[in-house]
Amino acid sequence: MEKNFKQSSRSGAVAWLLQRISAVILFVLLLFHFLTYHFLTRGRSVDYQQVLERSQSWWFPLLQFAFLLTALYHGLNGVWSVLEDYTASRGWRLVWFSLLLTVGLALLFVGTLTIIKLYTLKVA
Amino acid sequence: MAKIDIHVNILRYRPESDEKPRWQEFAISVDDESTVLDVLNEIHWQHDGTLAYRRSCRSSICGSCAMKVNGRNVLACETPIHRFGRKLKIEPLSGFQIIKDLVVDLDPFFEKLQRIKPYLILDKSLPDKEFVQTPAQLEQIGESTLCILCAACSAACPSSWPNSEYLGPAALLKAYRFVFDSRDDGADQRLEIVNDKNGVWRCHTIFNCMEACPKKIKITEYLSRLKLKVVENSL
């Protein structure tokens, strides 16, 4: 019995801490996102042209990439922690983990492409 | 007190004859100020002597009579039936093996409690008189010492249901109670035990334990403090 309760490097402490840190980062990034996209619009209403202009500021790819990474980590880590609760077998855990990793990498790829596209799109 | 007619559905299970648990309805007349335990006693004494349930102190101190009534984990002895209207649905606590009717096997629950060493561990020599604790030090653990080990919290925890190895809120609360006790020297040992994939990290702050606790202990909050302590200790 005792052996099941020994400390291990995969105890969950790091995942728990990173989940909290990523939540704080997400909150700050979200505030920044709303401020820059929806409120600091110099009196103009938000339209496609304006979003496109903003998307081509030097900070846009940095902000959006940070957003993408943090949101993906936070979301997938949360789902993984729930799946761990309900999946006892190592085999199924490996299947779920691989699936989450694949989904994460695919979304990272698509998200990165979108950020680059928006940054390099020619403003009319 | 006035008499009222109520319908009580009880999940029955007799291991010697039942393949699986079944519902049995009783239509009885009881005092309107009755508790759930009074209702069970009435059924046991006047209608069906084979009904099995645990009871002892009748003062919500012993923790024997925790069960699920209309979907909520309660202590039968302290819960008035007027909270539920005229229809009661009584089941044993979830997540435990049923021994008979409302009696569940709590051995795994107490085994987990033992794992976190639920007693004072001392490295220092005993003081001449009593240990001195400041009001602030006592305040830190005061509420957590009120736990009566009724298992209502662990039975309400969704993380406990699929994972029989998870320590569960009651054992973790007991770990908190000693880790944060200024008199205790066993914090490192206990933090090592709870810092496990089946320890404190399986708690996802769902708050079911707090809702179920008949002593209204802020279990989730204390487990969050325990998590922070584990992380601080690891860094």
Interface residues (C-beta under 8 A of the other chain):
Chain A: M1 E2 N4 F5 K6 Q7 S8 R10 S11 G12 A13 A15 W16 L17 S81 V82 E84 D85 Y86 A88
Chain B: E111 R115 P158 S159 P162 N163 E165 L167 E192 I193 N195 D196 K197 N198 G199 W201 R202 H204 K227 V230 V231 S234
